[in-house]
Amino acid sequence: MGLFILDYGAGNVQSLANTLQSLGHSFQWITSPADFDSATNLIFPGVGAFQTAVDGLISRGFLEPLRQYIISGRPYFGICIGMQVLFQSSTEGSTPGLGIIPSKIDLFSNEEKTVPHMGWNSPKAAKGLDEALHYYFVHSYRAIYDPDREPDAAQWVHSVTQYGQEVFVATVHKDNVFGSQFHPEKSGEAGLRLLDVWLRGSTSTTPRLSPAPHVPFLPRPRDGFTKRIIACMDVRANDQGDLVVTKGDRYDVREKATVSASPGSHSTTTTTTTIIFPSSPLAVVVAGVVRNLGKPVALAGRYYAAGADELALLNITSFRHSPLRDQPMLAVVRAAAAMVFVPLTIGGGIRDTVDPDGTPQSALEVAGAYFRAGADKVSIGSEAVYAVERLRATASGGGRGDGSSAIETIAHAYGRQAVVVSIDPRRVYIDDMATYDGPRRDELILGTGEEEGKVWWYQCTVSGGRETRDLSVVELARGVETLGAGEILLNSIDRDGTGLGFDLDLVNLVRKNVRIPVVASSGAGNVQHFVDVFEKTNVEAALAAGIFHRGEVEIDEVREALTKAGINARKRITKPVS
């Protein structure tokens, strides 16, 4: 069959290509308007903004050929943006869509929930979709489900999903057209099965996906949105130049070894490395080899198989001057994305840079390279701090940015859901709250339990915690939300590597001050710590690294503990698609 994928120029389409290849389906890319005539099946995927997507179709001369392809009756599968362009318009842009579905796309309300809707949720009232399973959503705009006001649009509705108290369209299906707001290519085995069913059904006379009957769906007391478990891998080069997963307190990732030297000796060999140093009769402490907890691609595959809801690969080395020429890291992303069918976040070096030869490279170009390699989101660290400092220095004292920051440029092109900001705060203790007259008084935390009598606020840092800035965690979190970040990865320098549990005071402070999703990080030492952070902070996701790498806690153990505690956790298929 002539299966084609439509790439409109933005968003991660490589993930879908990897998925189709894993399922054994061959395909071609739409590279010119003439290719639509050769297609017998067409998939339009994408993460991005509605305006950017439609403009990309127009600039490539694809918009009208796409409309004619759909009208011709040939099978069409639209994913996320590929579904949304079927509608008449979106408040995310001024350019109209294809107008095939007589309704519009609008922004989620964030009155009682965070936006973007980012994570795993379940569809309802559909044929061909298992309501007990979860699929991965990542979007800020949706098609509202309102059959009374829009009966014609309701005829397209195949399934709906509830987020907070909003019920929106999850899938559409009519005649040859199928569309999903969620990403089947990032929904694990459940998504792989859905794609396989559509591909096999679209080539037969009896498609196995059929429209659901019109069933009114009223909001339920509780939606199906789940708490995410994220496995993180800190990646850096070892002394041989190989990329390895490592873990240490704030990137102190070398094993320490104590060695002794006798007078007149100029070298000694430890079990890890050979050290050269001046003659000395004293024992000295030297840095050994980089702590190696495994190869990043192999660990990514292991965590996907173990049921991680998301994966993060964070390049902590800065061992090359140009992120775009960092071919080993790009190769790691490509290889991981080819075997991992859940969301993949990449961090490290996502900033404006200048190559050694003087060639400038923008953060948008760097992010684009990682998206094309298979990443779904990029994580920005120190550059976000500097951007918020510039924002706060403007005359308005915290209005909108000038559009030049990495957060703004990437969010504009790919949608805010593609931008994660990694925050590294540390505690600053004060002597007495009663007499304290300094700034950020409303952010002070009063210690309880073992920390009774202590008072502190959280100061932000850059360069992996090595440099403090005159910026509080609340000021930074609010600032990056204003600039367009879609998610916050909230670390804790004080808790990193301690195994004492997440800093619940820190997580609560940030969670209450922003309306975008927050990922709790740093400090997890056992299964109960995950239960605690979800029960006591209402955070959307929790991340761990070392305890997973060392096998101290298994991801399935976390999932079972959450379910036992009555916390929504993703239900998944463990048997691969055959």
TIFI-942222 format. One record per residue (C-alpha): residue number from 0; residue in three letters; x, y, z. Coordinates in steps of 0.02 Angstrom, whole numbers, always signed. Example, Ala and Ser with C-alpha at 12.3 -4.5 7.8 and 13.67 -1.06 7.14 Angstrom:
BEGIN
(site 0, ALA, (+615, -225, +390)) (site 1, SER, (+684, -53, +357)) 
REM end
This chain:
BEGIN
(site 0, MET, (+0, +0, +0)) (site 1, GLY, (+54, +181, -21)) (site 2, LEU, (+66, +237, +160)) (site 3, PHE, (+131, +414, +177)) (site 4, ILE, (+174, +524, +327)) (site 5, LEU, (+144, +710, +314)) (site 6, ASP, (+278, +821, +393)) (site 7, TYR, (+223, +1002, +402)) (site 8, GLY, (+393, +1062, +462)) (site 9, ALA, (+375, +1067, +651)) (site 10, GLY, (+350, +944, +791)) (site 11, ASN, (+419, +772, +820)) (site 12, VAL, (+371, +662, +674)) (site 13, GLN, (+517, +543, +694)) (site 14, SER, (+429, +457, +839)) (site 15, LEU, (+287, +403, +725)) (site 16, ALA, (+412, +343, +594)) (site 17, ASN, (+499, +239, +727)) (site 18, THR, (+333, +166, +783)) (site 19, LEU, (+279, +116, +608)) (site 20, GLN, (+446, +34, +577)) (site 21, SER, (+433, -64, +740)) (site 22, LEU, (+262, -126, +685)) (site 23, GLY, (+331, -184, +518)) (site 24, HIS, (+242, -54, +410)) (site 25, SER, (+338, +31, +270)) (site 26, PHE, (+299, +211, +224)) (site 27, GLN, (+354, +362, +125)) (site 28, TRP, (+360, +548, +166)) (site 29, ILE, (+253, +681, +85)) (site 30, THR, (+386, +793, +10)) (site 31, SER, (+286, +882, -125)) (site 32, PRO, (+103, +917, -168)) (site 33, ALA, (+112, +783, -302)) (site 34, ASP, (+144, +648, -171)) (site 35, PHE, (-38, +659, -113)) (site 36, ASP, (-92, +580, -277)) (site 37, SER, (+17, +427, -240)) (site 38, ALA, (-46, +403, -63)) (site 39, THR, (-175, +269, -24)) (site 40, ASN, (-159, +295, +164)) (site 41, LEU, (-102, +454, +252)) (site 42, ILE, (-50, +495, +430)) (site 43, PHE, (-30, +675, +487)) (site 44, PRO, (+59, +682, +656)) (site 45, GLY, (+132, +823, +756)) (site 46, VAL, (+161, +916, +917)) (site 47, GLY, (+150, +1102, +891)) (site 48, ALA, (+45, +1258, +877)) (site 49, PHE, (-109, +1264, +765)) (site 50, GLN, (-54, +1425, +679)) (site 51, THR, (+121, +1357, +645)) (site 52, ALA, (+51, +1196, +576)) (site 53, VAL, (-72, +1278, +456)) (site 54, ASP, (+57, +1406, +401)) (site 55, GLY, (+178, +1262, +369)) (site 56, LEU, (+49, +1174, +261)) (site 57, ILE, (+14, +1332, +163)) (site 58, SER, (+197, +1377, +135)) (site 59, ARG, (+233, +1202, +67)) (site 60, GLY, (+79, +1201, -44)) (site 61, PHE, (+5, +1056, +56)) (site 62, LEU, (-157, +1128, +124)) (site 63, GLU, (-270, +1110, -29)) (site 64, PRO, (-197, +940, -83)) (site 65, LEU, (-228, +879, +94)) (site 66, ARG, (-409, +936, +86)) (site 67, GLN, (-433, +850, -82)) (site 68, TYR, (-352, +690, -17)) (site 69, ILE, (-476, +682, +128)) (site 70, ILE, (-625, +721, +16)) (site 71, SER, (-572, +580, -101)) (site 72, GLY, (-619, +452, +31)) (site 73, ARG, (-446, +378, +57)) (site 74, PRO, (-399, +331, +238)) (site 75, TYR, (-332, +474, +345)) (site 76, PHE, (-265, +469, +524)) (site 77, GLY, (-232, +638, +606)) (site 78, ILE, (-133, +641, +769)) (site 79, CYS, (-144, +791, +887)) (site 80, ILE, (-119, +938, +769)) (site 81, GLY, (-165, +819, +628)) (site 82, MET, (-336, +801, +709)) (site 83, GLN, (-355, +984, +756)) (site 84, VAL, (-327, +1049, +579)) (site 85, LEU, (-485, +956, +528)) (site 86, PHE, (-585, +1087, +625)) (site 87, GLN, (-641, +1257, +564)) (site 88, SER, (-524, +1362, +671)) (site 89, SER, (-426, +1376, +833)) (site 90, THR, (-403, +1517, +957)) (site 91, GLU, (-218, +1470, +951)) (site 92, GLY, (-207, +1559, +784)) (site 93, SER, (-300, +1668, +659)) (site 94, THR, (-281, +1559, +504)) (site 95, PRO, (-430, +1442, +475)) (site 96, GLY, (-412, +1254, +471)) (site 97, LEU, (-481, +1133, +342)) (site 98, GLY, (-660, +1157, +402)) (site 99, ILE, (-706, +974, +382)) (site 100, ILE, (-774, +962, +559)) (site 101, PRO, (-897, +1105, +596)) (site 102, SER, (-825, +1161, +762)) (site 103, LYS, (-676, +1254, +834)) (site 104, ILE, (-526, +1219, +945)) (site 105, ASP, (-512, +1321, +1105)) (site 106, LEU, (-399, +1338, +1257)) (site 107, PHE, (-426, +1230, +1411)) (site 108, SER, (-488, +1318, +1567)) (site 109, ASN, (-358, +1315, +1705)) (site 110, GLU, (-474, +1361, +1848)) (site 111, GLU, (-462, +1192, +1934)) (site 112, LYS, (-320, +1108, +1841)) (site 113, THR, (-153, +1140, +1759)) (site 114, VAL, (-130, +1178, +1574)) (site 115, PRO, (-60, +1100, +1466)) (site 116, HIS, (-155, +938, +1488)) (site 117, MET, (+5, +836, +1495)) (site 118, GLY, (+2, +653, +1541)) (site 119, TRP, (-97, +492, +1531)) (site 120, ASN, (-287, +491, +1525)) (site 121, SER, (-422, +370, +1470)) (site 122, PRO, (-552, +383, +1330)) (site 123, LYS, (-737, +351, +1358)) (site 124, ALA, (-884, +294, +1249)) (site 125, ALA, (-785, +227, +1103)) (site 126, LYS, (-774, +72, +995)) (site 127, GLY, (-598, +8, +961)) (site 128, LEU, (-525, +90, +1117)) (site 129, ASP, (-511, +1, +1284)) (site 130, GLU, (-581, +117, +1418)) (site 131, ALA, (-473, +32, +1549)) (site 132, LEU, (-313, +89, +1463)) (site 133, HIS, (-226, +256, +1462)) (site 134, TYR, (-156, +356, +1317)) (site 135, TYR, (-33, +500, +1317)) (site 136, PHE, (-100, +677, +1293)) (site 137, VAL, (+2, +836, +1280)) (site 138, HIS, (-97, +990, +1227)) (site 139, SER, (-162, +1158, +1287)) (site 140, TYR, (-305, +1173, +1162)) (site 141, ARG, (-450, +1053, +1137)) (site 142, ALA, (-617, +1027, +1049)) (site 143, ILE, (-754, +1043, +1178)) (site 144, TYR, (-885, +906, +1183)) (site 145, ASP, (-1055, +991, +1171)) (site 146, PRO, (-1181, +885, +1075)) (site 147, ASP, (-1328, +997, +1120)) (site 148, ARG, (-1251, +1155, +1045)) (site 149, GLU, (-1154, +1069, +905)) (site 150, PRO, (-1253, +915, +848)) (site 151, ASP, (-1167, +909, +678)) (site 152, ALA, (-994, +908, +757)) (site 153, ALA, (-1052, +776, +881)) (site 154, GLN, (-1079, +654, +737)) (site 155, TRP, (-890, +651, +718)) (site 156, VAL, (-854, +609, +900)) (site 157, HIS, (-782, +436, +923)) (site 158, SER, (-728, +454, +1104)) (site 159, VAL, (-712, +587, +1238)) (site 160, THR, (-596, +615, +1386)) (site 161, GLN, (-623, +710, +1547)) (site 162, TYR, (-492, +826, +1620)) (site 163, GLY, (-544, +912, +1778)) (site 164, GLN, (-728, +949, +1746)) (site 165, GLU, (-705, +977, +1558)) (site 166, VAL, (-758, +843, +1435)) (site 167, PHE, (-669, +859, +1268)) (site 168, VAL, (-652, +761, +1107)) (site 169, ALA, (-519, +626, +1117)) (site 170, THR, (-548, +543, +949)) (site 171, VAL, (-651, +579, +793)) (site 172, HIS, (-707, +455, +662)) (site 173, LYS, (-820, +470, +512)) (site 174, ASP, (-808, +375, +348)) (site 175, ASN, (-623, +374, +298)) (site 176, VAL, (-564, +497, +432)) (site 177, PHE, (-494, +451, +602)) (site 178, GLY, (-408, +572, +721)) (site 179, SER, (-340, +565, +897)) (site 180, GLN, (-299, +708, +1015)) (site 181, PHE, (-181, +592, +1108)) (site 182, HIS, (-19, +521, +1037)) (site 183, PRO, (-31, +334, +1002)) (site 184, GLU, (+154, +332, +955)) (site 185, LYS, (+193, +388, +1133)) (site 186, SER, (+60, +283, +1221)) (site 187, GLY, (+161, +124, +1243)) (site 188, GLU, (+88, -43, +1191)) (site 189, ALA, (-90, +26, +1197)) (site 190, GLY, (-47, +156, +1066)) (site 191, LEU, (+50, +32, +960)) (site 192, ARG, (-102, -81, +954)) (site 193, LEU, (-216, +62, +903)) (site 194, LEU, (-102, +112, +759)) (site 195, ASP, (-85, -68, +703)) (site 196, VAL, (-273, -93, +705)) (site 197, TRP, (-300, +63, +600)) (site 198, LEU, (-164, +17, +475)) (site 199, ARG, (-229, -158, +452)) (site 200, GLY, (-411, -104, +449)) (site 201, SER, (-382, +36, +324)) (site 202, THR, (-324, -92, +196)) (site 203, SER, (-474, -207, +216)) (site 204, THR, (-657, -194, +171)) (site 205, THR, (-710, -204, +354)) (site 206, PRO, (-614, -79, +460)) (site 207, ARG, (-591, -135, +639)) (site 208, LEU, (-613, +42, +706)) (site 209, SER, (-792, +100, +692)) (site 210, PRO, (-881, +257, +752)) (site 211, ALA, (-959, +250, +924)) (site 212, PRO, (-1145, +278, +942)) (site 213, HIS, (-1194, +448, +1010)) (site 214, VAL, (-1193, +427, +1198)) (site 215, PRO, (-1210, +583, +1308)) (site 216, PHE, (-1065, +596, +1428)) (site 217, LEU, (-1077, +703, +1584)) (site 218, PRO, (-927, +750, +1691)) (site 219, ARG, (-888, +625, +1828)) (site 220, PRO, (-826, +669, +2003)) (site 221, ARG, (-653, +610, +1957)) (site 222, ASP, (-565, +612, +1789)) (site 223, GLY, (-450, +475, +1726)) (site 224, PHE, (-292, +581, +1729)) (site 225, THR, (-146, +487, +1807)) (site 226, LYS, (+8, +531, +1906)) (site 227, ARG, (+166, +506, +1804)) (site 228, ILE, (+321, +408, +1855)) (site 229, ILE, (+475, +473, +1765)) (site 230, ALA, (+645, +389, +1754)) (site 231, CYS, (+788, +511, +1730)) (site 232, MET, (+962, +477, +1663)) (site 233, ASP, (+1104, +601, +1688)) (site 234, VAL, (+1218, +574, +1538)) (site 235, ARG, (+1398, +630, +1522)) (site 236, ALA, (+1561, +578, +1440)) (site 237, ASN, (+1682, +470, +1536)) (site 238, ASP, (+1870, +488, +1520)) (site 239, GLN, (+1869, +384, +1362)) (site 240, GLY, (+1739, +496, +1279)) (site 241, ASP, (+1597, +370, +1292)) (site 242, LEU, (+1426, +428, +1350)) (site 243, VAL, (+1371, +344, +1512)) (site 244, VAL, (+1230, +367, +1637)) (site 245, THR, (+1298, +432, +1801)) (site 246, LYS, (+1234, +499, +1964)) (site 247, GLY, (+1310, +607, +2099)) (site 248, ASP, (+1272, +749, +2217)) (site 249, ARG, (+1248, +899, +2103)) (site 250, TYR, (+1350, +820, +1965)) (site 251, ASP, (+1500, +769, +2072)) (site 252, VAL, (+1502, +609, +1972)) (site 253, ARG, (+1675, +538, +2000)) (site 254, GLU, (+1711, +393, +2114)) (site 255, LYS, (+1833, +444, +2251)) (site 256, ALA, (+1985, +337, +2291)) (site 257, THR, (+2112, +356, +2431)) (site 258, VAL, (+2290, +317, +2374)) (site 259, SER, (+2457, +322, +2464)) (site 260, ALA, (+2628, +372, +2400)) (site 261, SER, (+2796, +333, +2475)) (site 262, PRO, (+2940, +457, +2467)) (site 263, GLY, (+3016, +466, +2295)) (site 264, SER, (+2864, +392, +2212)) (site 265, HIS, (+2786, +488, +2068)) (site 266, SER, (+2637, +379, +2028)) (site 267, THR, (+2522, +249, +2099)) (site 268, THR, (+2386, +139, +2028)) (site 269, THR, (+2216, +118, +2110)) (site 270, THR, (+2085, -7, +2060)) (site 271, THR, (+2005, +126, +1951)) (site 272, THR, (+2139, +233, +1870)) (site 273, THR, (+2322, +283, +1870)) (site 274, ILE, (+2357, +448, +1956)) (site 275, ILE, (+2513, +555, +1929)) (site 276, PHE, (+2559, +677, +2069)) (site 277, PRO, (+2712, +757, +2152)) (site 278, SER, (+2813, +657, +2278)) (site 279, SER, (+2733, +659, +2451)) (site 280, PRO, (+2740, +548, +2605)) (site 281, LEU, (+2557, +586, +2644)) (site 282, ALA, (+2401, +496, +2588)) (site 283, VAL, (+2300, +602, +2465)) (site 284, VAL, (+2123, +591, +2397)) (site 285, VAL, (+2107, +594, +2209)) (site 286, ALA, (+1964, +585, +2085)) (site 287, GLY, (+1938, +416, +2007)) (site 288, VAL, (+1839, +368, +1854)) (site 289, VAL, (+1669, +437, +1810)) (site 290, ARG, (+1534, +340, +1902)) (site 291, ASN, (+1458, +226, +1769)) (site 292, LEU, (+1282, +162, +1803)) (site 293, GLY, (+1251, +99, +1628)) (site 294, LYS, (+1234, +147, +1445)) (site 295, PRO, (+1095, +273, +1412)) (site 296, VAL, (+1010, +180, +1270)) (site 297, ALA, (+1009, +14, +1362)) (site 298, LEU, (+940, +95, +1520)) (site 299, ALA, (+807, +188, +1420)) (site 300, GLY, (+749, +22, +1348)) (site 301, ARG, (+748, -57, +1519)) (site 302, TYR, (+642, +81, +1596)) (site 303, TYR, (+520, +79, +1451)) (site 304, ALA, (+497, -108, +1472)) (site 305, ALA, (+476, -82, +1660)) (site 306, GLY, (+331, +37, +1631)) (site 307, ALA, (+402, +212, +1655)) (site 308, ASP, (+274, +341, +1600)) (site 309, GLU, (+410, +456, +1533)) (site 310, LEU, (+598, +460, +1514)) (site 311, ALA, (+721, +604, +1531)) (site 312, LEU, (+897, +609, +1461)) (site 313, LEU, (+995, +755, +1532)) (site 314, ASN, (+1166, +794, +1459)) (site 315, ILE, (+1265, +861, +1608)) (site 316, THR, (+1438, +867, +1531)) (site 317, SER, (+1452, +1021, +1420)) (site 318, PHE, (+1600, +926, +1351)) (site 319, ARG, (+1576, +995, +1177)) (site 320, HIS, (+1565, +1175, +1121)) (site 321, SER, (+1422, +1152, +998)) (site 322, PRO, (+1261, +1060, +1041)) (site 323, LEU, (+1220, +1040, +857)) (site 324, ARG, (+1387, +954, +829)) (site 325, ASP, (+1364, +844, +980)) (site 326, GLN, (+1335, +693, +871)) (site 327, PRO, (+1355, +562, +1008)) (site 328, MET, (+1211, +637, +1109)) (site 329, LEU, (+1103, +655, +954)) (site 330, ALA, (+1142, +474, +913)) (site 331, VAL, (+1089, +422, +1088)) (site 332, VAL, (+922, +512, +1065)) (site 333, ARG, (+893, +431, +895)) (site 334, ALA, (+932, +258, +962)) (site 335, ALA, (+826, +280, +1118)) (site 336, ALA, (+678, +351, +1021)) (site 337, ALA, (+682, +199, +905)) (site 338, MET, (+646, +81, +1050)) (site 339, VAL, (+550, +189, +1174)) (site 340, PHE, (+368, +228, +1141)) (site 341, VAL, (+333, +346, +1285)) (site 342, PRO, (+378, +532, +1295)) (site 343, LEU, (+564, +575, +1294)) (site 344, THR, (+633, +737, +1366)) (site 345, ILE, (+808, +797, +1320)) (site 346, GLY, (+906, +926, +1419)) (site 347, GLY, (+1078, +1004, +1412)) (site 348, GLY, (+1142, +1135, +1291)) (site 349, ILE, (+971, +1199, +1236)) (site 350, ARG, (+1028, +1380, +1217)) (site 351, ASP, (+1094, +1507, +1094)) (site 352, THR, (+1276, +1463, +1058)) (site 353, VAL, (+1418, +1506, +941)) (site 354, ASP, (+1520, +1366, +864)) (site 355, PRO, (+1710, +1371, +878)) (site 356, ASP, (+1716, +1428, +696)) (site 357, GLY, (+1604, +1577, +736)) (site 358, THR, (+1441, +1506, +669)) (site 359, PRO, (+1293, +1558, +778)) (site 360, GLN, (+1167, +1424, +827)) (site 361, SER, (+1001, +1473, +905)) (site 362, ALA, (+914, +1379, +1043)) (site 363, LEU, (+772, +1348, +921)) (site 364, GLU, (+891, +1262, +799)) (site 365, VAL, (+964, +1156, +938)) (site 366, ALA, (+791, +1105, +999)) (site 367, GLY, (+738, +1067, +821)) (site 368, ALA, (+885, +949, +798)) (site 369, TYR, (+835, +851, +953)) (site 370, PHE, (+651, +848, +902)) (site 371, ARG, (+700, +779, +732)) (site 372, ALA, (+807, +649, +819)) (site 373, GLY, (+655, +589, +916)) (site 374, ALA, (+638, +697, +1072)) (site 375, ASP, (+465, +755, +1124)) (site 376, LYS, (+514, +892, +1247)) (site 377, VAL, (+671, +992, +1284)) (site 378, SER, (+728, +1047, +1456)) (site 379, ILE, (+804, +1219, +1484)) (site 380, GLY, (+901, +1261, +1642)) (site 381, SER, (+1015, +1409, +1672)) (site 382, GLU, (+957, +1500, +1516)) (site 383, ALA, (+782, +1509, +1591)) (site 384, VAL, (+852, +1595, +1746)) (site 385, TYR, (+938, +1727, +1641)) (site 386, ALA, (+780, +1753, +1537)) (site 387, VAL, (+675, +1783, +1693)) (site 388, GLU, (+805, +1903, +1760)) (site 389, ARG, (+790, +2003, +1599)) (site 390, LEU, (+601, +1993, +1610)) (site 391, ARG, (+600, +2062, +1787)) (site 392, ALA, (+722, +2200, +1741)) (site 393, THR, (+601, +2277, +1615)) (site 394, ALA, (+504, +2433, +1659)) (site 395, SER, (+344, +2334, +1681)) (site 396, GLY, (+430, +2232, +1816)) (site 397, GLY, (+365, +2064, +1756)) (site 398, GLY, (+261, +2087, +1600)) (site 399, ARG, (+289, +1986, +1443)) (site 400, GLY, (+456, +1942, +1368)) (site 401, ASP, (+526, +2014, +1207)) (site 402, GLY, (+510, +1849, +1115)) (site 403, SER, (+697, +1815, +1105)) (site 404, SER, (+723, +1691, +1246)) (site 405, ALA, (+744, +1505, +1214)) (site 406, ILE, (+580, +1472, +1304)) (site 407, GLU, (+483, +1593, +1194)) (site 408, THR, (+558, +1545, +1026)) (site 409, ILE, (+537, +1358, +1053)) (site 410, ALA, (+362, +1374, +1126)) (site 411, HIS, (+308, +1484, +980)) (site 412, ALA, (+366, +1355, +851)) (site 413, TYR, (+323, +1193, +939)) (site 414, GLY, (+195, +1240, +1071)) (site 415, ARG, (+226, +1272, +1255)) (site 416, GLN, (+201, +1088, +1294)) (site 417, ALA, (+370, +1054, +1212)) (site 418, VAL, (+465, +1164, +1337)) (site 419, VAL, (+516, +1104, +1510)) (site 420, VAL, (+611, +1217, +1629)) (site 421, SER, (+727, +1133, +1754)) (site 422, ILE, (+742, +1232, +1917)) (site 423, ASP, (+882, +1205, +2044)) (site 424, PRO, (+841, +1295, +2208)) (site 425, ARG, (+925, +1280, +2378)) (site 426, ARG, (+870, +1332, +2551)) (site 427, VAL, (+926, +1496, +2627)) (site 428, TYR, (+900, +1494, +2815)) (site 429, ILE, (+860, +1649, +2917)) (site 430, ASP, (+884, +1675, +3103)) (site 431, ASP, (+712, +1735, +3157)) (site 432, MET, (+554, +1758, +3056)) (site 433, ALA, (+483, +1880, +3183)) (site 434, THR, (+623, +2003, +3155)) (site 435, TYR, (+653, +1966, +2971)) (site 436, ASP, (+624, +2120, +2863)) (site 437, GLY, (+705, +2059, +2703)) (site 438, PRO, (+626, +2017, +2535)) (site 439, ARG, (+514, +1867, +2498)) (site 440, ARG, (+436, +1866, +2669)) (site 441, ASP, (+279, +1786, +2597)) (site 442, GLU, (+385, +1640, +2534)) (site 443, LEU, (+461, +1593, +2701)) (site 444, ILE, (+441, +1414, +2758)) (site 445, LEU, (+423, +1370, +2942)) (site 446, GLY, (+500, +1202, +2981)) (site 447, THR, (+400, +1065, +3066)) (site 448, GLY, (+445, +899, +3147)) (site 449, GLU, (+633, +874, +3149)) (site 450, GLU, (+654, +1048, +3074)) (site 451, GLU, (+548, +1135, +3206)) (site 452, GLY, (+611, +1311, +3236)) (site 453, LYS, (+699, +1330, +3069)) (site 454, VAL, (+645, +1459, +2940)) (site 455, TRP, (+701, +1472, +2760)) (site 456, TRP, (+664, +1527, +2582)) (site 457, TYR, (+721, +1449, +2418)) (site 458, GLN, (+852, +1535, +2312)) (site 459, CYS, (+881, +1487, +2130)) (site 460, THR, (+1048, +1435, +2057)) (site 461, VAL, (+1129, +1408, +1888)) (site 462, SER, (+1268, +1297, +1821)) (site 463, GLY, (+1207, +1142, +1910)) (site 464, GLY, (+1191, +1228, +2078)) (site 465, ARG, (+1366, +1301, +2079)) (site 466, GLU, (+1312, +1484, +2069)) (site 467, THR, (+1169, +1569, +2162)) (site 468, ARG, (+1063, +1709, +2086)) (site 469, ASP, (+958, +1845, +2166)) (site 470, LEU, (+797, +1757, +2120)) (site 471, SER, (+678, +1653, +2224)) (site 472, VAL, (+600, +1491, +2165)) (site 473, VAL, (+427, +1571, +2158)) (site 474, GLU, (+492, +1719, +2056)) (site 475, LEU, (+575, +1599, +1935)) (site 476, ALA, (+427, +1482, +1921)) (site 477, ARG, (+305, +1623, +1887)) (site 478, GLY, (+426, +1701, +1764)) (site 479, VAL, (+450, +1546, +1657)) (site 480, GLU, (+262, +1518, +1654)) (site 481, THR, (+242, +1696, +1588)) (site 482, LEU, (+374, +1666, +1455)) (site 483, GLY, (+284, +1511, +1392)) (site 484, ALA, (+356, +1357, +1478)) (site 485, GLY, (+236, +1210, +1480)) (site 486, GLU, (+308, +1115, +1627)) (site 487, ILE, (+427, +1137, +1774)) (site 488, LEU, (+554, +1005, +1827)) (site 489, LEU, (+579, +1051, +2010)) (site 490, ASN, (+743, +990, +2084)) (site 491, SER, (+807, +1014, +2261)) (site 492, ILE, (+991, +1040, +2292)) (site 493, ASP, (+965, +1005, +2477)) (site 494, ARG, (+881, +837, +2446)) (site 495, ASP, (+976, +775, +2293)) (site 496, GLY, (+1054, +606, +2328)) (site 497, THR, (+997, +600, +2510)) (site 498, GLY, (+857, +471, +2494)) (site 499, LEU, (+759, +570, +2624)) (site 500, GLY, (+609, +599, +2512)) (site 501, PHE, (+551, +743, +2405)) (site 502, ASP, (+554, +917, +2481)) (site 503, LEU, (+366, +931, +2506)) (site 504, ASP, (+376, +1112, +2566)) (site 505, LEU, (+465, +1161, +2406)) (site 506, VAL, (+347, +1063, +2294)) (site 507, ASN, (+192, +1135, +2378)) (site 508, LEU, (+261, +1312, +2366)) (site 509, VAL, (+288, +1301, +2179)) (site 510, ARG, (+131, +1198, +2144)) (site 511, LYS, (+24, +1333, +2226)) (site 512, ASN, (+103, +1476, +2127)) (site 513, VAL, (+92, +1415, +1947)) (site 514, ARG, (-43, +1342, +1835)) (site 515, ILE, (+70, +1231, +1729)) (site 516, PRO, (+119, +1051, +1771)) (site 517, VAL, (+259, +1021, +1897)) (site 518, VAL, (+374, +870, +1908)) (site 519, ALA, (+443, +836, +2082)) (site 520, SER, (+626, +783, +2081)) (site 521, SER, (+770, +747, +2202)) (site 522, GLY, (+769, +646, +2362)) (site 523, ALA, (+665, +491, +2324)) (site 524, GLY, (+731, +345, +2425)) (site 525, ASN, (+587, +222, +2432)) (site 526, VAL, (+413, +186, +2365)) (site 527, GLN, (+323, +280, +2504)) (site 528, HIS, (+408, +442, +2452)) (site 529, PHE, (+311, +436, +2287)) (site 530, VAL, (+148, +407, +2379)) (site 531, ASP, (+187, +551, +2497)) (site 532, VAL, (+226, +677, +2360)) (site 533, PHE, (+66, +638, +2265)) (site 534, GLU, (-45, +634, +2419)) (site 535, LYS, (+25, +789, +2502)) (site 536, THR, (+63, +909, +2358)) (site 537, ASN, (-55, +871, +2211)) (site 538, VAL, (+96, +876, +2096)) (site 539, GLU, (+72, +797, +1923)) (site 540, ALA, (+229, +690, +1911)) (site 541, ALA, (+377, +627, +2011)) (site 542, LEU, (+551, +587, +1946)) (site 543, ALA, (+691, +478, +2012)) (site 544, ALA, (+860, +422, +1949)) (site 545, GLY, (+982, +336, +2067)) (site 546, ILE, (+859, +221, +2154)) (site 547, PHE, (+801, +156, +1985)) (site 548, HIS, (+978, +140, +1916)) (site 549, ARG, (+1038, +40, +2067)) (site 550, GLY, (+882, -69, +2071)) (site 551, GLU, (+836, -12, +2247)) (site 552, VAL, (+658, +26, +2189)) (site 553, GLU, (+569, -45, +2036)) (site 554, ILE, (+446, +59, +1937)) (site 555, ASP, (+310, -73, +1952)) (site 556, GLU, (+329, -63, +2142)) (site 557, VAL, (+292, +123, +2134)) (site 558, ARG, (+142, +94, +2021)) (site 559, GLU, (+70, -40, +2137)) (site 560, ALA, (+94, +71, +2290)) (site 561, LEU, (+5, +217, +2206)) (site 562, THR, (-142, +107, +2156)) (site 563, LYS, (-154, +34, +2330)) (site 564, ALA, (-158, +211, +2401)) (site 565, GLY, (-302, +259, +2285)) (site 566, ILE, (-193, +367, +2172)) (site 567, ASN, (-226, +358, +1985)) (site 568, ALA, (-83, +266, +1899)) (site 569, ARG, (-71, +215, +1718)) (site 570, LYS, (-142, +47, +1668)) (site 571, ARG, (-35, -28, +1532)) (site 572, ILE, (-21, -176, +1414)) (site 573, THR, (+130, -282, +1451)) (site 574, LYS, (+114, -402, +1303)) (site 575, PRO, (+199, -331, +1146)) (site 576, VAL, (+101, -307, +986)) (site 577, SER, (+123, -465, +882)) 
REM end
